[in-house]
Amino acid sequence: MPIPESLTAKPIYILNGPNLNLLGVREPDIYGRETLPALEMRCRTRAKELGFSIVFKQSNIEGELVNWIQEAREAGAGIIINAAAYTHTSVAIHDALKAADLPTVEVHLSNLYTREEFRHQSFISPLARGVICGFGGLGYEFALLALRQILDSRKQD
Ligand code: CA2
């Protein structure tokens, strides 16, 4: 019996950068009250509805994020990344995303453009298919929907 395509398809890697493990615990006025495990559950639910499996990771270590991007290059169908503060500093993450050459959506919980000027610069945006910021955890769901459309449109090509 053939295995359904949704079970064989490669996962979407959802990667989260430094301090996002503190979500819901500190600074709720900026980042909301949703914890990272709750955000992961929200992503899993939405991903399942869209026929995706996900790999959901968080690290405070730049090199670990680079390693997961390299893993996604081999094993993933797309990347959703909130690189947190590394967004504004990391040439290493930029280079890894360039090498991965996968459809990538950059997500931020807060609206970067209502915040300090240093948050207006991103090393990731030039490599992303799109950028979503300011919608809290809902932005991750928007990103999954965007990747569904991008990957489906590729299948028809
Ligand atoms: O808005 C976002 O998602 C950010 O990527 C969050 C980063 C920030 O450096 C970016 O400029 C925008 C910071 C993540 C820190 O998360 C915390 C969560 C709760 C308490 C403290 C920090």
Backbone and ligand atoms as CSV (ligand in chain L), in Angstrom:
chain,resi,resn,atom,element,x,y,z
A,1,MET,N,N,0.848,-1.202,0.000
A,1,MET,CA,C,0.000,0.000,0.000
A,1,MET,C,C,0.885,1.255,0.000
A,2,PRO,N,N,0.594,2.241,-0.873
A,2,PRO,CA,C,1.469,3.432,-0.896
A,2,PRO,C,C,1.360,4.236,0.396
A,3,ILE,N,N,2.481,4.815,0.805
A,3,ILE,CA,C,2.486,5.655,2.012
A,3,ILE,C,C,1.956,7.031,1.624
A,4,PRO,N,N,0.959,7.606,2.385
A,4,PRO,CA,C,0.452,8.935,2.031
A,4,PRO,C,C,1.594,9.949,1.953
A,5,GLU,N,N,1.486,10.873,0.984
A,5,GLU,CA,C,2.566,11.833,0.747
A,5,GLU,C,C,2.859,12.678,1.988
A,6,SER,N,N,1.776,12.997,2.763
A,6,SER,CA,C,1.972,13.855,3.933
A,6,SER,C,C,2.888,13.198,4.965
A,7,LEU,N,N,2.950,11.845,4.958
A,7,LEU,CA,C,3.809,11.164,5.931
A,7,LEU,C,C,5.255,11.052,5.438
A,8,THR,N,N,5.438,11.118,4.133
A,8,THR,CA,C,6.787,10.955,3.598
A,8,THR,C,C,7.472,12.299,3.367
A,9,ALA,N,N,6.664,13.394,3.298
A,9,ALA,CA,C,7.243,14.696,2.967
A,9,ALA,C,C,8.243,15.134,4.034
A,10,LYS,N,N,9.210,15.931,3.603
A,10,LYS,CA,C,10.204,16.436,4.551
A,10,LYS,C,C,9.570,17.470,5.491
A,11,PRO,N,N,10.089,17.593,6.720
A,11,PRO,CA,C,9.499,18.546,7.677
A,11,PRO,C,C,9.912,19.996,7.408
A,12,ILE,N,N,9.131,20.890,7.995
A,12,ILE,CA,C,9.491,22.304,8.063
A,12,ILE,C,C,10.287,22.493,9.357
A,13,TYR,N,N,11.443,23.101,9.242
A,13,TYR,CA,C,12.241,23.423,10.429
A,13,TYR,C,C,11.815,24.789,10.956
A,14,ILE,N,N,11.397,24.838,12.224
A,14,ILE,CA,C,11.021,26.103,12.871
A,14,ILE,C,C,12.087,26.384,13.926
A,15,LEU,N,N,12.904,27.386,13.648
A,15,LEU,CA,C,14.091,27.643,14.472
A,15,LEU,C,C,13.958,28.954,15.229
A,16,ASN,N,N,14.266,28.902,16.505
A,16,ASN,CA,C,14.117,30.046,17.398
A,16,ASN,C,C,15.430,30.359,18.093
A,17,GLY,N,N,15.766,31.648,18.115
A,17,GLY,CA,C,17.054,32.067,18.630
A,17,GLY,C,C,17.053,32.453,20.101
A,18,PRO,N,N,18.095,33.165,20.517
A,18,PRO,CA,C,18.391,33.380,21.929
A,18,PRO,C,C,17.291,34.114,22.695
A,19,ASN,N,N,17.093,33.633,23.895
A,19,ASN,CA,C,16.170,34.184,24.899
A,19,ASN,C,C,14.697,33.881,24.625
A,20,LEU,N,N,14.409,33.270,23.491
A,20,LEU,CA,C,12.991,32.966,23.222
A,20,LEU,C,C,12.466,31.870,24.152
A,21,ASN,N,N,13.388,31.171,24.845
A,21,ASN,CA,C,12.960,30.228,25.890
A,21,ASN,C,C,12.311,30.956,27.070
A,22,LEU,N,N,12.497,32.284,27.128
A,22,LEU,CA,C,11.909,33.060,28.235
A,22,LEU,C,C,10.501,33.568,27.912
A,23,LEU,N,N,10.015,33.238,26.730
A,23,LEU,CA,C,8.686,33.718,26.323
A,23,LEU,C,C,7.627,33.402,27.379
A,24,GLY,N,N,6.778,34.389,27.624
A,24,GLY,CA,C,5.681,34.194,28.572
A,24,GLY,C,C,6.104,34.329,30.014
A,25,VAL,N,N,7.409,34.365,30.240
A,25,VAL,CA,C,7.930,34.408,31.609
A,25,VAL,C,C,8.356,35.839,31.958
A,26,ARG,N,N,8.977,36.549,30.962
A,26,ARG,CA,C,9.437,37.935,31.150
A,26,ARG,C,C,8.902,38.788,30.006
A,27,GLU,N,N,8.873,40.097,30.216
A,27,GLU,CA,C,8.512,41.087,29.189
A,27,GLU,C,C,7.218,40.758,28.417
A,28,PRO,N,N,6.117,40.449,29.129
A,28,PRO,CA,C,4.882,40.101,28.412
A,28,PRO,C,C,4.306,41.279,27.610
A,29,ASP,N,N,4.672,42.506,28.002
A,29,ASP,CA,C,4.168,43.680,27.276
A,29,ASP,C,C,4.699,43.718,25.847
A,30,ILE,N,N,5.906,43.202,25.624
A,30,ILE,CA,C,6.481,43.181,24.268
A,30,ILE,C,C,6.179,41.859,23.572
A,31,TYR,N,N,6.384,40.741,24.276
A,31,TYR,CA,C,6.354,39.435,23.604
A,31,TYR,C,C,5.122,38.594,23.938
A,32,GLY,N,N,4.208,39.139,24.749
A,32,GLY,CA,C,2.978,38.403,25.058
A,32,GLY,C,C,3.165,37.390,26.178
A,33,ARG,N,N,2.104,36.651,26.435
A,33,ARG,CA,C,2.098,35.710,27.569
A,33,ARG,C,C,2.233,34.259,27.131
A,34,GLU,N,N,2.284,34.038,25.833
A,34,GLU,CA,C,2.395,32.657,25.337
A,34,GLU,C,C,3.808,32.134,25.575
A,35,THR,N,N,3.906,30.945,26.147
A,35,THR,CA,C,5.226,30.347,26.394
A,35,THR,C,C,5.721,29.654,25.114
A,36,LEU,N,N,7.005,29.329,25.098
A,36,LEU,CA,C,7.559,28.642,23.920
A,36,LEU,C,C,6.915,27.261,23.715
A,37,PRO,N,N,6.726,26.453,24.779
A,37,PRO,CA,C,6.034,25.165,24.560
A,37,PRO,C,C,4.612,25.348,24.013
A,38,ALA,N,N,3.926,26.416,24.452
A,38,ALA,CA,C,2.569,26.674,23.930
A,38,ALA,C,C,2.644,27.074,22.459
A,39,LEU,N,N,3.655,27.870,22.118
A,39,LEU,CA,C,3.845,28.260,20.709
A,39,LEU,C,C,4.146,27.028,19.851
A,40,GLU,N,N,4.952,26.123,20.394
A,40,GLU,CA,C,5.259,24.885,19.652
A,40,GLU,C,C,3.981,24.090,19.391
A,41,MET,N,N,3.123,23.990,20.418
A,41,MET,CA,C,1.864,23.248,20.255
A,41,MET,C,C,0.987,23.888,19.187
A,42,ARG,N,N,0.946,25.236,19.213
A,42,ARG,CA,C,0.161,25.970,18.224
A,42,ARG,C,C,0.680,25.657,16.810
A,43,CYS,N,N,2.003,25.637,16.663
A,43,CYS,CA,C,2.602,25.338,15.355
A,43,CYS,C,C,2.294,23.904,14.934
A,44,ARG,N,N,2.394,22.971,15.893
A,44,ARG,CA,C,2.136,21.563,15.559
A,44,ARG,C,C,0.702,21.370,15.072
A,45,THR,N,N,-0.231,22.043,15.758
A,45,THR,CA,C,-1.647,21.917,15.383
A,45,THR,C,C,-1.866,22.470,13.977
A,46,ARG,N,N,-1.361,23.680,13.730
A,46,ARG,CA,C,-1.555,24.311,12.416
A,46,ARG,C,C,-0.842,23.513,11.327
A,47,ALA,N,N,0.380,23.041,11.635
A,47,ALA,CA,C,1.158,22.292,10.644
A,47,ALA,C,C,0.398,21.023,10.244
A,48,LYS,N,N,-0.169,20.348,11.234
A,48,LYS,CA,C,-0.911,19.110,10.947
A,48,LYS,C,C,-2.081,19.395,10.007
A,49,GLU,N,N,-2.810,20.496,10.295
A,49,GLU,CA,C,-3.936,20.870,9.418
A,49,GLU,C,C,-3.468,21.120,7.989
A,50,LEU,N,N,-2.247,21.630,7.858
A,50,LEU,CA,C,-1.717,21.974,6.527
A,50,LEU,C,C,-0.964,20.796,5.889
A,51,GLY,N,N,-0.897,19.676,6.614
A,51,GLY,CA,C,-0.237,18.483,6.062
A,51,GLY,C,C,1.272,18.493,6.204
A,52,PHE,N,N,1.778,19.245,7.158
A,52,PHE,CA,C,3.222,19.316,7.399
A,52,PHE,C,C,3.596,18.566,8.667
A,53,SER,N,N,4.809,18.052,8.696
A,53,SER,CA,C,5.432,17.739,9.986
A,53,SER,C,C,6.441,18.858,10.261
A,54,ILE,N,N,6.765,19.055,11.538
A,54,ILE,CA,C,7.715,20.123,11.874
A,54,ILE,C,C,8.808,19.610,12.798
A,55,VAL,N,N,9.948,20.285,12.691
A,55,VAL,CA,C,11.015,20.153,13.689
A,55,VAL,C,C,11.083,21.523,14.345
A,56,PHE,N,N,10.818,21.584,15.654
A,56,PHE,CA,C,10.733,22.869,16.360
A,56,PHE,C,C,11.888,22.937,17.351
A,57,LYS,N,N,12.761,23.962,17.203
A,57,LYS,CA,C,13.969,24.039,18.039
A,57,LYS,C,C,14.180,25.458,18.545
A,58,GLN,N,N,14.841,25.548,19.698
A,58,GLN,CA,C,15.286,26.855,20.222
A,58,GLN,C,C,16.689,26.690,20.760
A,59,SER,N,N,17.531,27.689,20.487
A,59,SER,CA,C,18.852,27.682,21.109
A,59,SER,C,C,19.329,29.097,21.376
A,60,ASN,N,N,20.130,29.209,22.420
A,60,ASN,CA,C,20.789,30.484,22.727
A,60,ASN,C,C,22.162,30.559,22.058
A,61,ILE,N,N,22.515,29.502,21.320
A,61,ILE,CA,C,23.872,29.371,20.767
A,61,ILE,C,C,23.822,29.492,19.239
A,62,GLU,N,N,24.558,30.461,18.724
A,62,GLU,CA,C,24.538,30.750,17.280
A,62,GLU,C,C,24.902,29.506,16.445
A,63,GLY,N,N,25.978,28.812,16.859
A,63,GLY,CA,C,26.451,27.663,16.085
A,63,GLY,C,C,25.436,26.529,16.032
A,64,GLU,N,N,24.655,26.418,17.082
A,64,GLU,CA,C,23.630,25.368,17.102
A,64,GLU,C,C,22.554,25.675,16.049
A,65,LEU,N,N,22.203,26.971,15.945
A,65,LEU,CA,C,21.228,27.370,14.918
A,65,LEU,C,C,21.804,27.094,13.524
A,66,VAL,N,N,23.088,27.381,13.349
A,66,VAL,CA,C,23.753,27.098,12.063
A,66,VAL,C,C,23.690,25.591,11.764
A,67,ASN,N,N,23.965,24.777,12.772
A,67,ASN,CA,C,23.915,23.313,12.575
A,67,ASN,C,C,22.520,22.852,12.139
A,68,TRP,N,N,21.480,23.425,12.747
A,68,TRP,CA,C,20.112,23.007,12.379
A,68,TRP,C,C,19.754,23.472,10.973
A,69,ILE,N,N,20.249,24.643,10.578
A,69,ILE,CA,C,20.005,25.104,9.194
A,69,ILE,C,C,20.693,24.145,8.220
A,70,GLN,N,N,21.901,23.700,8.582
A,70,GLN,CA,C,22.609,22.733,7.720
A,70,GLN,C,C,21.864,21.402,7.668
A,71,GLU,N,N,21.295,21.000,8.809
A,71,GLU,CA,C,20.491,19.764,8.842
A,71,GLU,C,C,19.264,19.922,7.938
A,72,ALA,N,N,18.613,21.095,8.031
A,72,ALA,CA,C,17.419,21.349,7.213
A,72,ALA,C,C,17.755,21.281,5.727
A,73,ARG,N,N,18.941,21.704,5.385
A,73,ARG,CA,C,19.395,21.673,3.979
A,73,ARG,C,C,19.276,20.267,3.401
A,74,GLU,N,N,19.573,19.273,4.225
A,74,GLU,CA,C,19.497,17.867,3.790
A,74,GLU,C,C,18.098,17.296,3.998
A,75,ALA,N,N,17.506,17.634,5.146
A,75,ALA,CA,C,16.334,16.873,5.596
A,75,ALA,C,C,15.023,17.658,5.568
A,76,GLY,N,N,15.074,18.961,5.283
A,76,GLY,CA,C,13.879,19.787,5.422
A,76,GLY,C,C,13.307,20.257,4.094
A,77,ALA,N,N,12.023,20.666,4.163
A,77,ALA,CA,C,11.354,21.214,2.967
A,77,ALA,C,C,11.366,22.734,2.988
A,78,GLY,N,N,11.530,23.320,4.163
A,78,GLY,CA,C,11.515,24.775,4.290
A,78,GLY,C,C,11.905,25.164,5.703
A,79,ILE,N,N,12.124,26.460,5.883
A,79,ILE,CA,C,12.572,26.952,7.198
A,79,ILE,C,C,11.715,28.149,7.602
A,80,ILE,N,N,11.301,28.135,8.865
A,80,ILE,CA,C,10.726,29.330,9.502
A,80,ILE,C,C,11.716,29.709,10.585
A,81,ILE,N,N,12.195,30.932,10.542
A,81,ILE,CA,C,13.227,31.296,11.516
A,81,ILE,C,C,12.917,32.618,12.204
A,82,ASN,N,N,12.942,32.566,13.540
A,82,ASN,CA,C,12.993,33.764,14.371
A,82,ASN,C,C,14.357,33.701,15.060
A,83,ALA,N,N,15.335,34.341,14.444
A,83,ALA,CA,C,16.705,34.255,14.967
A,83,ALA,C,C,16.919,35.207,16.143
A,84,ALA,N,N,15.834,35.876,16.582
A,84,ALA,CA,C,15.899,36.800,17.724
A,84,ALA,C,C,17.047,37.801,17.518
A,85,ALA,N,N,17.875,38.029,18.517
A,85,ALA,CA,C,18.907,39.071,18.393
A,85,ALA,C,C,19.920,38.761,17.288
A,86,TYR,N,N,20.122,37.463,16.969
A,86,TYR,CA,C,21.068,37.115,15.893
A,86,TYR,C,C,20.602,37.621,14.527
A,87,THR,N,N,19.304,37.907,14.418
A,87,THR,CA,C,18.781,38.508,13.185
A,87,THR,C,C,19.619,39.716,12.777
A,88,HIS,N,N,19.994,40.492,13.796
A,88,HIS,CA,C,20.596,41.805,13.553
A,88,HIS,C,C,22.125,41.758,13.530
A,89,THR,N,N,22.688,40.562,13.745
A,89,THR,CA,C,24.159,40.490,13.886
A,89,THR,C,C,24.822,39.357,13.100
A,90,SER,N,N,24.076,38.295,12.731
A,90,SER,CA,C,24.765,37.040,12.400
A,90,SER,C,C,25.024,36.817,10.906
A,91,VAL,N,N,26.282,37.006,10.528
A,91,VAL,CA,C,26.710,36.647,9.169
A,91,VAL,C,C,26.714,35.120,9.033
A,92,ALA,N,N,26.996,34.411,10.126
A,92,ALA,CA,C,27.030,32.937,10.083
A,92,ALA,C,C,25.656,32.362,9.731
A,93,ILE,N,N,24.605,32.911,10.319
A,93,ILE,CA,C,23.254,32.425,10.010
A,93,ILE,C,C,22.872,32.833,8.584
A,94,HIS,N,N,23.249,34.026,8.193
A,94,HIS,CA,C,23.033,34.469,6.807
A,94,HIS,C,C,23.673,33.473,5.834
A,95,ASP,N,N,24.939,33.134,6.073
A,95,ASP,CA,C,25.672,32.235,5.168
A,95,ASP,C,C,25.041,30.839,5.142
A,96,ALA,N,N,24.612,30.359,6.312
A,96,ALA,CA,C,24.002,29.018,6.385
A,96,ALA,C,C,22.686,28.987,5.602
A,97,LEU,N,N,21.895,30.056,5.728
A,97,LEU,CA,C,20.613,30.106,5.000
A,97,LEU,C,C,20.858,30.172,3.494
A,98,LYS,N,N,21.884,30.909,3.124
A,98,LYS,CA,C,22.222,31.009,1.698
A,98,LYS,C,C,22.596,29.629,1.150
A,99,ALA,N,N,23.414,28.899,1.909
A,99,ALA,CA,C,23.837,27.561,1.477
A,99,ALA,C,C,22.659,26.591,1.461
A,100,ALA,N,N,21.718,26.755,2.400
A,100,ALA,CA,C,20.590,25.817,2.482
A,100,ALA,C,C,19.693,25.944,1.258
A,101,ASP,N,N,19.528,27.178,0.779
A,101,ASP,CA,C,18.748,27.414,-0.431
A,101,ASP,C,C,17.356,26.766,-0.356
A,102,LEU,N,N,16.698,26.925,0.786
A,102,LEU,CA,C,15.340,26.416,0.982
A,102,LEU,C,C,14.387,27.601,1.108
A,103,PRO,N,N,13.105,27.423,0.770
A,103,PRO,CA,C,12.161,28.512,1.026
A,103,PRO,C,C,12.127,28.833,2.521
A,104,THR,N,N,12.393,30.097,2.821
A,104,THR,CA,C,12.563,30.523,4.221
A,104,THR,C,C,11.649,31.699,4.516
A,105,VAL,N,N,10.971,31.624,5.668
A,105,VAL,CA,C,10.159,32.748,6.129
A,105,VAL,C,C,10.755,33.241,7.442
A,106,GLU,N,N,11.020,34.536,7.490
A,106,GLU,CA,C,11.544,35.166,8.708
A,106,GLU,C,C,10.358,35.668,9.531
A,107,VAL,N,N,10.356,35.319,10.802
A,107,VAL,CA,C,9.244,35.699,11.691
A,107,VAL,C,C,9.789,36.421,12.916
A,108,HIS,N,N,9.077,37.445,13.343
A,108,HIS,CA,C,9.335,38.084,14.637
A,108,HIS,C,C,8.016,38.315,15.344
A,109,LEU,N,N,8.031,38.129,16.637
A,109,LEU,CA,C,6.814,38.317,17.424
A,109,LEU,C,C,6.427,39.791,17.468
A,110,SER,N,N,7.414,40.636,17.698
A,110,SER,CA,C,7.159,42.076,17.836
A,110,SER,C,C,7.313,42.770,16.483
A,111,ASN,N,N,6.773,43.987,16.407
A,111,ASN,CA,C,6.948,44.805,15.198
A,111,ASN,C,C,8.291,45.524,15.304
A,112,LEU,N,N,9.260,45.029,14.536
A,112,LEU,CA,C,10.633,45.556,14.631
A,112,LEU,C,C,10.693,47.044,14.329
A,113,TYR,N,N,9.748,47.531,13.514
A,113,TYR,CA,C,9.839,48.918,13.009
A,113,TYR,C,C,9.231,49.944,13.948
A,114,THR,N,N,8.638,49.470,15.048
A,114,THR,CA,C,8.189,50.398,16.092
A,114,THR,C,C,9.191,50.386,17.249
A,115,ARG,N,N,10.298,49.683,17.051
A,115,ARG,CA,C,11.280,49.514,18.127
A,115,ARG,C,C,12.592,50.218,17.771
A,116,GLU,N,N,13.649,49.929,18.530
A,116,GLU,CA,C,14.931,50.620,18.327
A,116,GLU,C,C,15.429,50.451,16.891
A,117,GLU,N,N,16.184,51.433,16.438
A,117,GLU,CA,C,16.704,51.431,15.062
A,117,GLU,C,C,17.560,50.182,14.769
A,118,PHE,N,N,18.318,49.687,15.780
A,118,PHE,CA,C,19.188,48.541,15.495
A,118,PHE,C,C,18.396,47.285,15.146
A,119,ARG,N,N,17.095,47.282,15.459
A,119,ARG,CA,C,16.272,46.109,15.111
A,119,ARG,C,C,15.714,46.217,13.689
A,120,HIS,N,N,15.984,47.332,13.009
A,120,HIS,CA,C,15.454,47.510,11.651
A,120,HIS,C,C,16.348,46.828,10.612
A,121,GLN,N,N,17.546,46.434,11.054
A,121,GLN,CA,C,18.512,45.782,10.150
A,121,GLN,C,C,18.438,44.272,10.358
A,122,SER,N,N,18.272,43.524,9.256
A,122,SER,CA,C,18.244,42.059,9.356
A,122,SER,C,C,19.199,41.440,8.349
A,123,PHE,N,N,20.013,40.490,8.838
A,123,PHE,CA,C,20.901,39.732,7.950
A,123,PHE,C,C,20.147,38.577,7.284
A,124,ILE,N,N,18.896,38.372,7.704
A,124,ILE,CA,C,18.124,37.230,7.211
A,124,ILE,C,C,17.165,37.638,6.095
A,125,SER,N,N,16.603,38.844,6.203
A,125,SER,CA,C,15.579,39.276,5.232
A,125,SER,C,C,15.995,39.124,3.775
A,126,PRO,N,N,17.257,39.429,3.401
A,126,PRO,CA,C,17.605,39.303,1.980
A,126,PRO,C,C,17.512,37.869,1.447
A,127,LEU,N,N,17.498,36.889,2.368
A,127,LEU,CA,C,17.447,35.482,1.943
A,127,LEU,C,C,16.061,34.873,2.138
A,128,ALA,N,N,15.131,35.665,2.705
A,128,ALA,CA,C,13.804,35.126,3.025
A,128,ALA,C,C,12.838,35.387,1.875
A,129,ARG,N,N,11.889,34.450,1.712
A,129,ARG,CA,C,10.815,34.695,0.751
A,129,ARG,C,C,9.906,35.803,1.256
A,130,GLY,N,N,9.777,35.913,2.571
A,130,GLY,CA,C,8.968,36.970,3.158
A,130,GLY,C,C,9.285,37.128,4.628
A,131,VAL,N,N,8.847,38.252,5.163
A,131,VAL,CA,C,9.102,38.578,6.579
A,131,VAL,C,C,7.764,38.913,7.230
A,132,ILE,N,N,7.529,38.306,8.411
A,132,ILE,CA,C,6.288,38.566,9.158
A,132,ILE,C,C,6.682,39.057,10.529
A,133,CYS,N,N,6.216,40.235,10.918
A,133,CYS,CA,C,6.533,40.700,12.275
A,133,CYS,C,C,5.370,41.481,12.859
A,134,GLY,N,N,5.226,41.382,14.179
A,134,GLY,CA,C,4.249,42.194,14.892
A,134,GLY,C,C,2.959,41.485,15.244
A,135,PHE,N,N,2.826,40.204,14.899
A,135,PHE,CA,C,1.570,39.488,15.151
A,135,PHE,C,C,1.703,38.416,16.228
A,136,GLY,N,N,2.771,38.483,17.004
A,136,GLY,CA,C,2.975,37.476,18.041
A,136,GLY,C,C,3.069,36.083,17.425
A,137,GLY,N,N,2.578,35.089,18.160
A,137,GLY,CA,C,2.662,33.703,17.709
A,137,GLY,C,C,1.885,33.433,16.430
A,138,LEU,N,N,0.885,34.253,16.172
A,138,LEU,CA,C,0.098,34.084,14.942
A,138,LEU,C,C,0.991,34.179,13.700
A,139,GLY,N,N,2.066,34.944,13.810
A,139,GLY,CA,C,2.995,35.079,12.683
A,139,GLY,C,C,3.577,33.736,12.247
A,140,TYR,N,N,3.782,32.819,13.208
A,140,TYR,CA,C,4.307,31.496,12.854
A,140,TYR,C,C,3.269,30.719,12.033
A,141,GLU,N,N,1.990,30.906,12.383
A,141,GLU,CA,C,0.932,30.235,11.611
A,141,GLU,C,C,0.864,30.807,10.201
A,142,PHE,N,N,0.991,32.150,10.087
A,142,PHE,CA,C,1.017,32.775,8.756
A,142,PHE,C,C,2.178,32.204,7.936
A,143,ALA,N,N,3.314,32.014,8.605
A,143,ALA,CA,C,4.507,31.513,7.902
A,143,ALA,C,C,4.279,30.088,7.402
A,144,LEU,N,N,3.624,29.254,8.217
A,144,LEU,CA,C,3.324,27.879,7.774
A,144,LEU,C,C,2.402,27.897,6.556
A,145,LEU,N,N,1.401,28.779,6.603
A,145,LEU,CA,C,0.466,28.898,5.477
A,145,LEU,C,C,1.214,29.343,4.213
A,146,ALA,N,N,2.111,30.308,4.375
A,146,ALA,CA,C,2.891,30.802,3.230
A,146,ALA,C,C,3.735,29.669,2.636
A,147,LEU,N,N,4.362,28.866,3.503
A,147,LEU,CA,C,5.199,27.770,2.993
A,147,LEU,C,C,4.343,26.701,2.300
A,148,ARG,N,N,3.147,26.471,2.820
A,148,ARG,CA,C,2.234,25.515,2.149
A,148,ARG,C,C,2.000,25.948,0.703
A,149,GLN,N,N,1.706,27.252,0.546
A,149,GLN,CA,C,1.417,27.771,-0.807
A,149,GLN,C,C,2.660,27.715,-1.680
A,150,ILE,N,N,3.802,28.079,-1.129
A,150,ILE,CA,C,5.047,28.081,-1.909
A,150,ILE,C,C,5.370,26.659,-2.378
A,151,LEU,N,N,5.274,25.693,-1.457
A,151,LEU,CA,C,5.642,24.309,-1.808
A,151,LEU,C,C,4.623,23.699,-2.767
A,152,ASP,N,N,3.334,24.033,-2.583
A,152,ASP,CA,C,2.310,23.510,-3.504
A,152,ASP,C,C,2.499,24.091,-4.904
A,153,SER,N,N,2.851,25.359,-4.976
A,153,SER,CA,C,3.009,25.966,-6.309
A,153,SER,C,C,4.219,25.369,-7.020
A,154,ARG,N,N,5.228,24.923,-6.261
A,154,ARG,CA,C,6.398,24.265,-6.876
A,154,ARG,C,C,6.039,22.925,-7.468
A,155,LYS,N,N,5.130,22.195,-6.738
A,155,LYS,CA,C,4.734,20.851,-7.207
A,155,LYS,C,C,4.084,20.912,-8.584
A,156,GLN,N,N,3.341,22.030,-8.812
A,156,GLN,CA,C,2.615,22.150,-10.087
A,156,GLN,C,C,3.538,22.545,-11.240
A,157,ASP,N,N,4.758,23.028,-10.927
A,157,ASP,CA,C,5.659,23.499,-11.994
A,157,ASP,C,C,6.192,22.335,-12.842
L,1,CA2,O1,O,10.209,40.130,18.061
L,1,CA2,C1,C,10.920,39.131,17.959
L,1,CA2,O2,O,10.480,38.003,17.767
L,1,CA2,C2,C,12.434,39.278,18.139
L,1,CA2,O3,O,13.071,38.377,17.250
L,1,CA2,C3,C,12.730,38.902,19.585
L,1,CA2,C4,C,14.189,39.101,19.973
L,1,CA2,C5,C,14.687,40.495,19.591
L,1,CA2,O4,O,16.067,40.598,19.845
L,1,CA2,C6,C,14.406,40.798,18.127
L,1,CA2,O5,O,14.849,42.098,17.846
L,1,CA2,C7,C,12.934,40.677,17.824
L,1,CA2,C8,C,14.369,38.927,21.475
L,1,CA2,C9,C,13.867,37.628,21.997
L,1,CA2,C10,C,13.897,37.727,23.485
L,1,CA2,O6,O,12.761,37.093,23.958
L,1,CA2,C11,C,12.405,37.333,25.238
L,1,CA2,C12,C,11.188,36.822,25.634
L,1,CA2,C13,C,10.740,37.049,26.893
L,1,CA2,C14,C,11.519,37.752,27.798
L,1,CA2,C15,C,12.740,38.240,27.418
L,1,CA2,C16,C,13.184,38.029,26.128
